[in-house]
Amino acid sequence: MSKLRLFQALAVVCILSLAALAHAAPIVIKFSHVVAEDTPKGQMAVKLKQCVDAKLAGKVQLEVFPSSQLFDDDKVLSAMLLGDVQLAAPALSKFEKYTTVLQIYDLPFLFKDMKAVDTFQQGPEGQAMLKSMEDKGLIGLGYIHNGLKQMGANKPLRVPADAKGQKFRIMTSDVLAAQFDAVNAIPLKKPFSEVFTLLQTKAIDGQENTWSNMYTQKMHEVQDYITETNHGLLDYMLVTSAEFWNGLPADVRTELEACIKEAIAYGNKVSDEKDIDDKKKIADSGRTQIITITPEERQQWVEAMKPVWAKFAPSIGQKNIDAAVAANK
Ligand code: SIN
């Protein structure tokens, strides 16, 4: 082949490669979650999509699947490891199969408010927990707030004795099971998508969740009382698979990190607002009665549930618990 011919052939290959690159299909990122769009996590996901559409147009296509449309939380992490979904943000209670350090977030009455939660999550122990599942192929990209949990039931719950024998739906967490065992109640691990029907059909007597989740799932319409206990946390970890994340082009990863930061900040602002607004909407609906307990009644719950801390300290690490307690100061 003459030099000219060789040069022409190379030029054609280059042009074809460039054209192929120019038309390369965008990277598809599926983000699956279980809550409604009008929730802190739902709004965080919407914001993330807006940012990705604006900053990574043509390079990344983010598809959000709310309300368990794609996966329930019991399936989403195994699906992620198979490459069927790239982003998810299960509640921190739902990672027990992959790590036990996150059990800390389910310890009853651990954090006094969301500021303390934030202090712990942004501190060294909380940040290290984002990396706690890397050996299982999962990377934590950040925490998303929802808020503190309240307890709902068809009877007024004022003191721990009121919960005796009552069936409570819980997330898939042994800590939450121990929490309800501690007050002689019956914990049942069930998917979020089933809670409304379980309450409606009286297959369960009660449940625990945030104001936002109760309101958006209409749980207040199918249970007579909600006790304002603020006894536990419902937050999320945004996770991805290490294989997917490490395989992204560096510039795409950097842009995505910036979008995630922006979206989480927005979602956390929404969570603060919804905690107040959705409680008010539930109260205004007149469909359920909100019970405010006295500090003495609350103290009874604290004492009844406190043994759960010692039970899980070995799997969580006492150093982590101490750091969380210190975050309340
Ligand atoms: C969620 O907020 O993602 C669901 C929490 C639950 O399962 O109760």
py3Dmol code that shows the C-alpha trace and the ligand (Angstrom):
import py3Dmol

protein = """\
ATOM      1  CA  MET A   1       0.000   0.000   0.000  1.00  0.00           C
ATOM      2  CA  SER A   2       1.394   3.427  -0.958  1.00  0.00           C
ATOM      3  CA  LYS A   3       2.026   5.993   1.791  1.00  0.00           C
ATOM      4  CA  LEU A   4      -0.840   8.084   0.429  1.00  0.00           C
ATOM      5  CA  ARG A   5      -3.225   5.130   0.565  1.00  0.00           C
ATOM      6  CA  LEU A   6      -2.144   4.297   4.107  1.00  0.00           C
ATOM      7  CA  PHE A   7      -2.650   7.908   5.171  1.00  0.00           C
ATOM      8  CA  GLN A   8      -6.119   7.970   3.574  1.00  0.00           C
ATOM      9  CA  ALA A   9      -7.109   4.740   5.312  1.00  0.00           C
ATOM     10  CA  LEU A  10      -5.952   6.045   8.689  1.00  0.00           C
ATOM     11  CA  ALA A  11      -7.821   9.306   8.151  1.00  0.00           C
ATOM     12  CA  VAL A  12     -11.039   7.362   7.395  1.00  0.00           C
ATOM     13  CA  VAL A  13     -10.605   5.269  10.569  1.00  0.00           C
ATOM     14  CA  CYS A  14     -10.064   8.442  12.628  1.00  0.00           C
ATOM     15  CA  ILE A  15     -13.117  10.172  11.177  1.00  0.00           C
ATOM     16  CA  LEU A  16     -15.288   7.089  11.738  1.00  0.00           C
ATOM     17  CA  SER A  17     -14.057   6.751  15.327  1.00  0.00           C
ATOM     18  CA  LEU A  18     -14.736  10.421  16.027  1.00  0.00           C
ATOM     19  CA  ALA A  19     -18.200  10.126  14.505  1.00  0.00           C
ATOM     20  CA  ALA A  20     -18.889   7.042  16.615  1.00  0.00           C
ATOM     21  CA  LEU A  21     -17.734   8.895  19.720  1.00  0.00           C
ATOM     22  CA  ALA A  22     -19.881  11.892  18.860  1.00  0.00           C
ATOM     23  CA  HIS A  23     -22.902   9.616  18.661  1.00  0.00           C
ATOM     24  CA  ALA A  24     -21.938   7.385  21.585  1.00  0.00           C
ATOM     25  CA  ALA A  25     -25.002   6.429  23.547  1.00  0.00           C
ATOM     26  CA  PRO A  26     -25.274   8.250  26.874  1.00  0.00           C
ATOM     27  CA  ILE A  27     -24.546   6.335  30.073  1.00  0.00           C
ATOM     28  CA  VAL A  28     -27.906   5.306  31.508  1.00  0.00           C
ATOM     29  CA  ILE A  29     -28.252   5.620  35.275  1.00  0.00           C
ATOM     30  CA  LYS A  30     -31.369   4.105  36.816  1.00  0.00           C
ATOM     31  CA  PHE A  31     -32.235   5.499  40.260  1.00  0.00           C
ATOM     32  CA  SER A  32     -34.763   3.315  42.062  1.00  0.00           C
ATOM     33  CA  HIS A  33     -36.491   4.252  45.302  1.00  0.00           C
ATOM     34  CA  VAL A  34     -39.651   3.339  47.173  1.00  0.00           C
ATOM     35  CA  VAL A  35     -41.190   6.613  48.307  1.00  0.00           C
ATOM     36  CA  ALA A  36     -43.476   9.091  46.573  1.00  0.00           C
ATOM     37  CA  GLU A  37     -42.005  11.930  44.533  1.00  0.00           C
ATOM     38  CA  ASP A  38     -43.299  14.500  47.015  1.00  0.00           C
ATOM     39  CA  THR A  39     -40.968  13.396  49.824  1.00  0.00           C
ATOM     40  CA  PRO A  40     -37.432  14.466  50.784  1.00  0.00           C
ATOM     41  CA  LYS A  41     -35.838  11.531  48.922  1.00  0.00           C
ATOM     42  CA  GLY A  42     -38.260  11.871  45.997  1.00  0.00           C
ATOM     43  CA  GLN A  43     -37.410  15.572  45.684  1.00  0.00           C
ATOM     44  CA  MET A  44     -33.695  14.878  45.998  1.00  0.00           C
ATOM     45  CA  ALA A  45     -33.982  12.454  43.065  1.00  0.00           C
ATOM     46  CA  VAL A  46     -35.894  15.008  40.960  1.00  0.00           C
ATOM     47  CA  LYS A  47     -33.237  17.639  41.697  1.00  0.00           C
ATOM     48  CA  LEU A  48     -30.465  15.205  40.794  1.00  0.00           C
ATOM     49  CA  LYS A  49     -32.120  14.512  37.456  1.00  0.00           C
ATOM     50  CA  GLN A  50     -32.461  18.252  36.735  1.00  0.00           C
ATOM     51  CA  CYS A  51     -28.781  18.803  37.496  1.00  0.00           C
ATOM     52  CA  VAL A  52     -27.643  15.814  35.404  1.00  0.00           C
ATOM     53  CA  ASP A  53     -29.859  16.886  32.491  1.00  0.00           C
ATOM     54  CA  ALA A  54     -28.327  20.373  32.642  1.00  0.00           C
ATOM     55  CA  LYS A  55     -24.675  19.492  33.211  1.00  0.00           C
ATOM     56  CA  LEU A  56     -24.248  16.088  31.568  1.00  0.00           C
ATOM     57  CA  ALA A  57     -26.681  16.334  28.655  1.00  0.00           C
ATOM     58  CA  GLY A  58     -25.812  13.756  25.994  1.00  0.00           C
ATOM     59  CA  LYS A  59     -23.319  12.029  28.283  1.00  0.00           C
ATOM     60  CA  VAL A  60     -25.584  10.711  31.029  1.00  0.00           C
ATOM     61  CA  GLN A  61     -29.259   9.861  31.013  1.00  0.00           C
ATOM     62  CA  LEU A  62     -30.671   9.647  34.543  1.00  0.00           C
ATOM     63  CA  GLU A  63     -33.965   7.791  34.917  1.00  0.00           C
ATOM     64  CA  VAL A  64     -35.770   7.982  38.264  1.00  0.00           C
ATOM     65  CA  PHE A  65     -38.200   5.250  39.349  1.00  0.00           C
ATOM     66  CA  PRO A  66     -40.119   6.296  42.512  1.00  0.00           C
ATOM     67  CA  SER A  67     -42.737   4.381  44.558  1.00  0.00           C
ATOM     68  CA  SER A  68     -41.136   0.891  44.217  1.00  0.00           C
ATOM     69  CA  GLN A  69     -41.859   0.980  40.445  1.00  0.00           C
ATOM     70  CA  LEU A  70     -38.581  -0.777  39.667  1.00  0.00           C
ATOM     71  CA  PHE A  71     -37.485  -2.560  42.858  1.00  0.00           C
ATOM     72  CA  ASP A  72     -38.555  -2.894  46.476  1.00  0.00           C
ATOM     73  CA  ASP A  73     -35.776  -2.193  48.965  1.00  0.00           C
ATOM     74  CA  ASP A  74     -35.282  -5.900  49.711  1.00  0.00           C
ATOM     75  CA  LYS A  75     -34.246  -6.476  46.073  1.00  0.00           C
ATOM     76  CA  VAL A  76     -32.572  -3.254  45.030  1.00  0.00           C
ATOM     77  CA  LEU A  77     -29.066  -3.878  46.392  1.00  0.00           C
ATOM     78  CA  SER A  78     -28.691  -7.313  44.837  1.00  0.00           C
ATOM     79  CA  ALA A  79     -30.043  -5.838  41.578  1.00  0.00           C
ATOM     80  CA  MET A  80     -27.401  -3.109  41.861  1.00  0.00           C
ATOM     81  CA  LEU A  81     -24.624  -5.664  42.188  1.00  0.00           C
ATOM     82  CA  LEU A  82     -25.969  -7.363  39.040  1.00  0.00           C
ATOM     83  CA  GLY A  83     -25.883  -4.028  37.183  1.00  0.00           C
ATOM     84  CA  ASP A  84     -29.673  -3.715  36.809  1.00  0.00           C
ATOM     85  CA  VAL A  85     -29.840  -0.398  38.685  1.00  0.00           C
ATOM     86  CA  GLN A  86     -27.100   2.142  39.366  1.00  0.00           C
ATOM     87  CA  LEU A  87     -28.412   4.371  42.178  1.00  0.00           C
ATOM     88  CA  ALA A  88     -30.617   3.687  45.185  1.00  0.00           C
ATOM     89  CA  ALA A  89     -31.119   5.237  48.592  1.00  0.00           C
ATOM     90  CA  PRO A  90     -32.570   2.669  50.969  1.00  0.00           C
ATOM     91  CA  ALA A  91     -33.255   3.628  54.564  1.00  0.00           C
ATOM     92  CA  LEU A  92     -30.189   3.051  56.753  1.00  0.00           C
ATOM     93  CA  SER A  93     -32.116   0.220  58.435  1.00  0.00           C
ATOM     94  CA  LYS A  94     -31.995  -1.861  55.253  1.00  0.00           C
ATOM     95  CA  PHE A  95     -28.263  -2.564  54.889  1.00  0.00           C
ATOM     96  CA  GLU A  96     -27.860  -5.233  57.580  1.00  0.00           C
ATOM     97  CA  LYS A  97     -26.985  -7.948  55.022  1.00  0.00           C
ATOM     98  CA  TYR A  98     -24.006  -5.850  53.889  1.00  0.00           C
ATOM     99  CA  THR A  99     -22.711  -4.225  57.081  1.00  0.00           C
ATOM    100  CA  THR A 100     -23.624  -4.086  60.757  1.00  0.00           C
ATOM    101  CA  VAL A 101     -22.085  -0.676  61.558  1.00  0.00           C
ATOM    102  CA  LEU A 102     -25.124   1.089  60.103  1.00  0.00           C
ATOM    103  CA  GLN A 103     -27.236  -0.551  62.808  1.00  0.00           C
ATOM    104  CA  ILE A 104     -26.216   2.460  64.865  1.00  0.00           C
ATOM    105  CA  TYR A 105     -28.824   4.566  63.099  1.00  0.00           C
ATOM    106  CA  ASP A 106     -31.630   2.335  64.411  1.00  0.00           C
ATOM    107  CA  LEU A 107     -30.687   2.536  68.086  1.00  0.00           C
ATOM    108  CA  PRO A 108     -33.745   3.983  69.851  1.00  0.00           C
ATOM    109  CA  PHE A 109     -33.433   7.484  71.328  1.00  0.00           C
ATOM    110  CA  LEU A 110     -29.836   7.870  70.121  1.00  0.00           C
ATOM    111  CA  PHE A 111     -30.058  11.315  68.471  1.00  0.00           C
ATOM    112  CA  LYS A 112     -31.860  14.195  70.116  1.00  0.00           C
ATOM    113  CA  ASP A 113     -32.528  16.025  66.847  1.00  0.00           C
ATOM    114  CA  MET A 114     -31.543  16.211  63.167  1.00  0.00           C
ATOM    115  CA  LYS A 115     -28.707  18.625  63.909  1.00  0.00           C
ATOM    116  CA  ALA A 116     -27.054  15.915  66.014  1.00  0.00           C
ATOM    117  CA  VAL A 117     -27.641  13.410  63.202  1.00  0.00           C
ATOM    118  CA  ASP A 118     -25.943  15.761  60.770  1.00  0.00           C
ATOM    119  CA  THR A 119     -22.994  16.336  63.103  1.00  0.00           C
ATOM    120  CA  PHE A 120     -22.439  12.594  63.428  1.00  0.00           C
ATOM    121  CA  GLN A 121     -22.900  11.812  59.733  1.00  0.00           C
ATOM    122  CA  GLN A 122     -20.476  14.531  58.641  1.00  0.00           C
ATOM    123  CA  GLY A 123     -17.915  13.575  61.316  1.00  0.00           C
ATOM    124  CA  PRO A 124     -15.170  10.942  60.882  1.00  0.00           C
ATOM    125  CA  GLU A 125     -17.239   7.956  62.088  1.00  0.00           C
ATOM    126  CA  GLY A 126     -20.251   8.820  59.933  1.00  0.00           C
ATOM    127  CA  GLN A 127     -18.076   9.410  56.868  1.00  0.00           C
ATOM    128  CA  ALA A 128     -16.195   6.124  57.408  1.00  0.00           C
ATOM    129  CA  MET A 129     -19.554   4.332  57.363  1.00  0.00           C
ATOM    130  CA  LEU A 130     -20.070   5.434  53.751  1.00  0.00           C
ATOM    131  CA  LYS A 131     -17.165   3.116  52.903  1.00  0.00           C
ATOM    132  CA  SER A 132     -18.293   0.243  55.130  1.00  0.00           C
ATOM    133  CA  MET A 133     -19.687  -1.853  52.245  1.00  0.00           C
ATOM    134  CA  GLU A 134     -16.883  -1.443  49.723  1.00  0.00           C
ATOM    135  CA  ASP A 135     -15.744  -5.020  50.285  1.00  0.00           C
ATOM    136  CA  LYS A 136     -19.258  -6.073  49.219  1.00  0.00           C
ATOM    137  CA  GLY A 137     -19.102  -3.927  46.066  1.00  0.00           C
ATOM    138  CA  LEU A 138     -21.229  -1.003  47.295  1.00  0.00           C
ATOM    139  CA  ILE A 139     -20.093   2.628  47.674  1.00  0.00           C
ATOM    140  CA  GLY A 140     -21.960   5.169  49.814  1.00  0.00           C
ATOM    141  CA  LEU A 141     -22.161   8.527  48.066  1.00  0.00           C
ATOM    142  CA  GLY A 142     -23.837  10.490  50.866  1.00  0.00           C
ATOM    143  CA  TYR A 143     -26.583  10.612  53.456  1.00  0.00           C
ATOM    144  CA  ILE A 144     -30.075  11.936  52.761  1.00  0.00           C
ATOM    145  CA  HIS A 145     -32.343  13.008  55.619  1.00  0.00           C
ATOM    146  CA  ASN A 146     -35.960  12.151  56.125  1.00  0.00           C
ATOM    147  CA  GLY A 147     -36.400  12.749  59.844  1.00  0.00           C
ATOM    148  CA  LEU A 148     -37.261  11.297  63.211  1.00  0.00           C
ATOM    149  CA  LYS A 149     -39.880   8.560  63.490  1.00  0.00           C
ATOM    150  CA  GLN A 150     -43.212   8.568  65.299  1.00  0.00           C
ATOM    151  CA  MET A 151     -45.328   5.574  66.336  1.00  0.00           C
ATOM    152  CA  GLY A 152     -48.807   5.004  64.979  1.00  0.00           C
ATOM    153  CA  ALA A 153     -51.397   2.476  66.172  1.00  0.00           C
ATOM    154  CA  ASN A 154     -55.105   1.894  66.501  1.00  0.00           C
ATOM    155  CA  LYS A 155     -54.915   2.480  70.221  1.00  0.00           C
ATOM    156  CA  PRO A 156     -53.298   5.387  72.047  1.00  0.00           C
ATOM    157  CA  LEU A 157     -49.672   4.627  72.887  1.00  0.00           C
ATOM    158  CA  ARG A 158     -48.589   6.716  75.860  1.00  0.00           C
ATOM    159  CA  VAL A 159     -46.291   4.340  77.758  1.00  0.00           C
ATOM    160  CA  PRO A 160     -44.431   1.142  76.746  1.00  0.00           C
ATOM    161  CA  ALA A 161     -47.079  -1.080  78.392  1.00  0.00           C
ATOM    162  CA  ASP A 162     -49.575   0.190  75.765  1.00  0.00           C
ATOM    163  CA  ALA A 163     -47.525  -1.504  73.018  1.00  0.00           C
ATOM    164  CA  LYS A 164     -47.639  -4.949  74.627  1.00  0.00           C
ATOM    165  CA  GLY A 165     -48.941  -7.595  72.212  1.00  0.00           C
ATOM    166  CA  GLN A 166     -49.406  -5.071  69.381  1.00  0.00           C
ATOM    167  CA  LYS A 167     -48.143  -6.044  65.918  1.00  0.00           C
ATOM    168  CA  PHE A 168     -45.867  -3.360  64.441  1.00  0.00           C
ATOM    169  CA  ARG A 169     -44.594  -3.294  60.889  1.00  0.00           C
ATOM    170  CA  ILE A 170     -40.850  -2.617  60.864  1.00  0.00           C
ATOM    171  CA  MET A 171     -38.154  -2.289  58.219  1.00  0.00           C
ATOM    172  CA  THR A 172     -35.777  -5.241  57.749  1.00  0.00           C
ATOM    173  CA  SER A 173     -33.642  -4.476  60.784  1.00  0.00           C
ATOM    174  CA  ASP A 174     -32.803  -6.700  63.737  1.00  0.00           C
ATOM    175  CA  VAL A 175     -32.308  -3.570  65.853  1.00  0.00           C
ATOM    176  CA  LEU A 176     -35.861  -2.436  65.163  1.00  0.00           C
ATOM    177  CA  ALA A 177     -37.090  -5.950  65.975  1.00  0.00           C
ATOM    178  CA  ALA A 178     -35.230  -5.783  69.306  1.00  0.00           C
ATOM    179  CA  GLN A 179     -36.663  -2.317  69.940  1.00  0.00           C
ATOM    180  CA  PHE A 180     -40.237  -3.627  69.748  1.00  0.00           C
ATOM    181  CA  ASP A 181     -39.357  -6.873  71.556  1.00  0.00           C
ATOM    182  CA  ALA A 182     -38.143  -4.646  74.410  1.00  0.00           C
ATOM    183  CA  VAL A 183     -41.685  -3.343  74.935  1.00  0.00           C
ATOM    184  CA  ASN A 184     -43.266  -6.806  74.469  1.00  0.00           C
ATOM    185  CA  ALA A 185     -44.742  -5.885  71.098  1.00  0.00           C
ATOM    186  CA  ILE A 186     -44.636  -8.080  67.970  1.00  0.00           C
ATOM    187  CA  PRO A 187     -42.380  -6.711  65.198  1.00  0.00           C
ATOM    188  CA  LEU A 188     -43.090  -7.809  61.599  1.00  0.00           C
ATOM    189  CA  LYS A 189     -40.574  -7.072  58.825  1.00  0.00           C
ATOM    190  CA  LYS A 190     -42.575  -5.972  55.775  1.00  0.00           C
ATOM    191  CA  PRO A 191     -41.892  -3.897  52.630  1.00  0.00           C
ATOM    192  CA  PHE A 192     -42.814  -0.224  52.697  1.00  0.00           C
ATOM    193  CA  SER A 193     -45.153  -0.676  49.730  1.00  0.00           C
ATOM    194  CA  GLU A 194     -47.403  -2.954  51.835  1.00  0.00           C
ATOM    195  CA  VAL A 195     -47.808  -0.800  54.955  1.00  0.00           C
ATOM    196  CA  PHE A 196     -51.009   1.005  53.956  1.00  0.00           C
ATOM    197  CA  THR A 197     -52.813  -2.243  53.101  1.00  0.00           C
ATOM    198  CA  LEU A 198     -51.520  -3.995  56.210  1.00  0.00           C
ATOM    199  CA  LEU A 199     -52.945  -1.169  58.327  1.00  0.00           C
ATOM    200  CA  GLN A 200     -56.178  -0.995  56.359  1.00  0.00           C
ATOM    201  CA  THR A 201     -56.835  -4.734  56.661  1.00  0.00           C
ATOM    202  CA  LYS A 202     -55.718  -4.697  60.315  1.00  0.00           C
ATOM    203  CA  ALA A 203     -53.056  -7.319  59.603  1.00  0.00           C
ATOM    204  CA  ILE A 204     -50.882  -5.055  61.754  1.00  0.00           C
ATOM    205  CA  ASP A 205     -51.855  -2.822  64.669  1.00  0.00           C
ATOM    206  CA  GLY A 206     -49.230  -0.154  64.211  1.00  0.00           C
ATOM    207  CA  GLN A 207     -46.090   1.079  62.526  1.00  0.00           C
ATOM    208  CA  GLU A 208     -43.303   3.615  62.947  1.00  0.00           C
ATOM    209  CA  ASN A 209     -42.337   6.190  60.365  1.00  0.00           C
ATOM    210  CA  THR A 210     -41.706   9.874  59.703  1.00  0.00           C
ATOM    211  CA  TRP A 211     -44.434  12.475  59.255  1.00  0.00           C
ATOM    212  CA  SER A 212     -43.564  12.722  55.581  1.00  0.00           C
ATOM    213  CA  ASN A 213     -43.794   8.997  54.878  1.00  0.00           C
ATOM    214  CA  MET A 214     -47.021   8.639  56.862  1.00  0.00           C
ATOM    215  CA  TYR A 215     -48.625  11.559  55.073  1.00  0.00           C
ATOM    216  CA  THR A 216     -47.601  10.630  51.528  1.00  0.00           C
ATOM    217  CA  GLN A 217     -48.652   6.992  52.036  1.00  0.00           C
ATOM    218  CA  LYS A 218     -51.939   8.134  53.654  1.00  0.00           C
ATOM    219  CA  MET A 219     -51.192   5.994  56.714  1.00  0.00           C
ATOM    220  CA  HIS A 220     -52.962   8.550  58.903  1.00  0.00           C
ATOM    221  CA  GLU A 221     -56.209   7.597  57.170  1.00  0.00           C
ATOM    222  CA  VAL A 222     -55.983   3.996  58.350  1.00  0.00           C
ATOM    223  CA  GLN A 223     -54.737   4.299  61.923  1.00  0.00           C
ATOM    224  CA  ASP A 224     -56.477   6.083  64.751  1.00  0.00           C
ATOM    225  CA  TYR A 225     -53.535   7.472  66.733  1.00  0.00           C
ATOM    226  CA  ILE A 226     -50.003   8.713  66.158  1.00  0.00           C
ATOM    227  CA  THR A 227     -47.802   9.272  69.185  1.00  0.00           C
ATOM    228  CA  GLU A 228     -45.116  11.908  68.752  1.00  0.00           C
ATOM    229  CA  THR A 229     -42.159   9.956  70.134  1.00  0.00           C
ATOM    230  CA  ASN A 230     -39.237  11.062  67.921  1.00  0.00           C
ATOM    231  CA  HIS A 231     -37.752   7.766  69.130  1.00  0.00           C
ATOM    232  CA  GLY A 232     -35.640   6.840  66.120  1.00  0.00           C
ATOM    233  CA  LEU A 233     -34.162   8.005  62.846  1.00  0.00           C
ATOM    234  CA  LEU A 234     -35.189   7.402  59.262  1.00  0.00           C
ATOM    235  CA  ASP A 235     -32.390   8.548  56.985  1.00  0.00           C
ATOM    236  CA  TYR A 236     -30.930   7.126  53.796  1.00  0.00           C
ATOM    237  CA  MET A 237     -27.638   6.291  52.201  1.00  0.00           C
ATOM    238  CA  LEU A 238     -27.303   7.050  48.503  1.00  0.00           C
ATOM    239  CA  VAL A 239     -25.429   4.027  47.141  1.00  0.00           C
ATOM    240  CA  THR A 240     -23.986   2.811  43.887  1.00  0.00           C
ATOM    241  CA  SER A 241     -22.000  -0.228  42.819  1.00  0.00           C
ATOM    242  CA  ALA A 242     -18.216   0.087  42.980  1.00  0.00           C
ATOM    243  CA  GLU A 243     -17.904  -1.547  39.567  1.00  0.00           C
ATOM    244  CA  PHE A 244     -20.211   0.998  37.941  1.00  0.00           C
ATOM    245  CA  TRP A 245     -18.824   4.027  39.790  1.00  0.00           C
ATOM    246  CA  ASN A 246     -15.165   3.212  39.227  1.00  0.00           C
ATOM    247  CA  GLY A 247     -15.858   2.489  35.562  1.00  0.00           C
ATOM    248  CA  LEU A 248     -17.239   5.983  34.871  1.00  0.00           C
ATOM    249  CA  PRO A 249     -15.071   8.471  32.929  1.00  0.00           C
ATOM    250  CA  ALA A 250     -13.390  10.714  35.534  1.00  0.00           C
ATOM    251  CA  ASP A 251     -14.992  13.927  34.223  1.00  0.00           C
ATOM    252  CA  VAL A 252     -18.484  12.379  34.390  1.00  0.00           C
ATOM    253  CA  ARG A 253     -17.847  11.153  37.935  1.00  0.00           C
ATOM    254  CA  THR A 254     -16.728  14.630  39.027  1.00  0.00           C
ATOM    255  CA  GLU A 255     -19.836  16.287  37.561  1.00  0.00           C
ATOM    256  CA  LEU A 256     -22.056  13.626  39.108  1.00  0.00           C
ATOM    257  CA  GLU A 257     -20.472  14.173  42.520  1.00  0.00           C
ATOM    258  CA  ALA A 258     -21.228  17.898  42.270  1.00  0.00           C
ATOM    259  CA  CYS A 259     -24.857  17.193  41.251  1.00  0.00           C
ATOM    260  CA  ILE A 260     -25.257  14.710  44.111  1.00  0.00           C
ATOM    261  CA  LYS A 261     -23.988  17.260  46.611  1.00  0.00           C
ATOM    262  CA  GLU A 262     -26.411  19.872  45.311  1.00  0.00           C
ATOM    263  CA  ALA A 263     -29.349  17.435  45.250  1.00  0.00           C
ATOM    264  CA  ILE A 264     -28.695  16.163  48.778  1.00  0.00           C
ATOM    265  CA  ALA A 265     -28.523  19.717  50.152  1.00  0.00           C
ATOM    266  CA  TYR A 266     -31.856  20.422  48.468  1.00  0.00           C
ATOM    267  CA  GLY A 267     -33.464  17.148  49.683  1.00  0.00           C
ATOM    268  CA  ASN A 268     -32.346  17.872  53.243  1.00  0.00           C
ATOM    269  CA  LYS A 269     -33.932  21.313  53.130  1.00  0.00           C
ATOM    270  CA  VAL A 270     -37.144  19.681  51.896  1.00  0.00           C
ATOM    271  CA  SER A 271     -36.973  17.177  54.775  1.00  0.00           C
ATOM    272  CA  ASP A 272     -36.847  19.995  57.354  1.00  0.00           C
ATOM    273  CA  GLU A 273     -39.869  21.663  55.768  1.00  0.00           C
ATOM    274  CA  LYS A 274     -41.880  18.484  55.309  1.00  0.00           C
ATOM    275  CA  ASP A 275     -41.352  17.365  58.854  1.00  0.00           C
ATOM    276  CA  ILE A 276     -43.322  20.422  59.958  1.00  0.00           C
ATOM    277  CA  ASP A 277     -45.751  20.714  57.032  1.00  0.00           C
ATOM    278  CA  ASP A 278     -46.743  17.052  56.781  1.00  0.00           C
ATOM    279  CA  LYS A 279     -47.326  16.800  60.527  1.00  0.00           C
ATOM    280  CA  LYS A 280     -49.648  19.789  60.208  1.00  0.00           C
ATOM    281  CA  LYS A 281     -51.441  18.254  57.219  1.00  0.00           C
ATOM    282  CA  ILE A 282     -51.996  15.046  59.181  1.00  0.00           C
ATOM    283  CA  ALA A 283     -53.303  17.007  62.168  1.00  0.00           C
ATOM    284  CA  ASP A 284     -55.548  19.155  59.941  1.00  0.00           C
ATOM    285  CA  SER A 285     -56.968  16.078  58.186  1.00  0.00           C
ATOM    286  CA  GLY A 286     -58.801  15.113  61.376  1.00  0.00           C
ATOM    287  CA  ARG A 287     -58.398  11.460  60.358  1.00  0.00           C
ATOM    288  CA  THR A 288     -56.144  10.522  63.253  1.00  0.00           C
ATOM    289  CA  GLN A 289     -55.345  11.869  66.692  1.00  0.00           C
ATOM    290  CA  ILE A 290     -51.816  13.040  67.424  1.00  0.00           C
ATOM    291  CA  ILE A 291     -50.776  12.213  70.972  1.00  0.00           C
ATOM    292  CA  THR A 292     -48.194  14.327  72.775  1.00  0.00           C
ATOM    293  CA  ILE A 293     -46.595  12.439  75.645  1.00  0.00           C
ATOM    294  CA  THR A 294     -45.194  13.987  78.809  1.00  0.00           C
ATOM    295  CA  PRO A 295     -41.423  13.952  79.477  1.00  0.00           C
ATOM    296  CA  GLU A 296     -42.068  11.308  82.187  1.00  0.00           C
ATOM    297  CA  GLU A 297     -43.968   9.073  79.762  1.00  0.00           C
ATOM    298  CA  ARG A 298     -41.219   9.507  77.172  1.00  0.00           C
ATOM    299  CA  GLN A 299     -38.614   8.566  79.746  1.00  0.00           C
ATOM    300  CA  GLN A 300     -40.417   5.236  80.238  1.00  0.00           C
ATOM    301  CA  TRP A 301     -39.922   4.436  76.540  1.00  0.00           C
ATOM    302  CA  VAL A 302     -36.272   5.480  76.754  1.00  0.00           C
ATOM    303  CA  GLU A 303     -35.645   3.166  79.688  1.00  0.00           C
ATOM    304  CA  ALA A 304     -37.593   0.227  78.253  1.00  0.00           C
ATOM    305  CA  MET A 305     -35.682   0.393  74.965  1.00  0.00           C
ATOM    306  CA  LYS A 306     -32.236   1.239  76.311  1.00  0.00           C
ATOM    307  CA  PRO A 307     -31.050  -2.441  76.606  1.00  0.00           C
ATOM    308  CA  VAL A 308     -31.072  -2.556  72.786  1.00  0.00           C
ATOM    309  CA  TRP A 309     -27.913  -0.404  72.787  1.00  0.00           C
ATOM    310  CA  ALA A 310     -25.850  -2.941  74.756  1.00  0.00           C
ATOM    311  CA  LYS A 311     -27.151  -5.812  72.628  1.00  0.00           C
ATOM    312  CA  PHE A 312     -25.879  -4.260  69.399  1.00  0.00           C
ATOM    313  CA  ALA A 313     -22.772  -2.462  70.693  1.00  0.00           C
ATOM    314  CA  PRO A 314     -20.441  -5.332  69.647  1.00  0.00           C
ATOM    315  CA  SER A 315     -21.615  -5.285  66.024  1.00  0.00           C
ATOM    316  CA  ILE A 316     -21.770  -1.468  65.788  1.00  0.00           C
ATOM    317  CA  GLY A 317     -18.624  -0.616  67.783  1.00  0.00           C
ATOM    318  CA  GLN A 318     -18.731   1.252  71.102  1.00  0.00           C
ATOM    319  CA  LYS A 319     -16.482   3.966  69.641  1.00  0.00           C
ATOM    320  CA  ASN A 320     -19.159   4.735  67.045  1.00  0.00           C
ATOM    321  CA  ILE A 321     -21.912   4.860  69.668  1.00  0.00           C
ATOM    322  CA  ASP A 322     -19.821   7.184  71.836  1.00  0.00           C
ATOM    323  CA  ALA A 323     -19.280   9.516  68.867  1.00  0.00           C
ATOM    324  CA  ALA A 324     -23.031   9.574  68.152  1.00  0.00           C
ATOM    325  CA  VAL A 325     -23.816  10.372  71.789  1.00  0.00           C
ATOM    326  CA  ALA A 326     -21.200  13.157  71.712  1.00  0.00           C
ATOM    327  CA  ALA A 327     -22.930  14.637  68.636  1.00  0.00           C
ATOM    328  CA  ASN A 328     -25.917  15.507  70.845  1.00  0.00           C
ATOM    329  CA  LYS A 329     -23.880  18.017  72.858  1.00  0.00           C
TER     330      LYS A 329
END
"""
ligand_1 = """\
8
SIN
C -38.300 4.975 52.763
O -38.486 6.059 53.342
O -37.542 4.824 51.826
C -39.074 3.776 53.240
C -38.999 3.614 54.696
C -39.733 2.379 55.178
O -39.540 1.280 54.635
O -40.487 2.532 56.139
"""
view = py3Dmol.view(width=600, height=400)
view.addModel(protein, "pdb")
view.setStyle({"model": 0}, {"cartoon": {"style": "trace"}})
view.addModel(ligand_1, "xyz")
view.setStyle({"model": 1}, {"stick": {}})
view.zoomTo()
view.show()
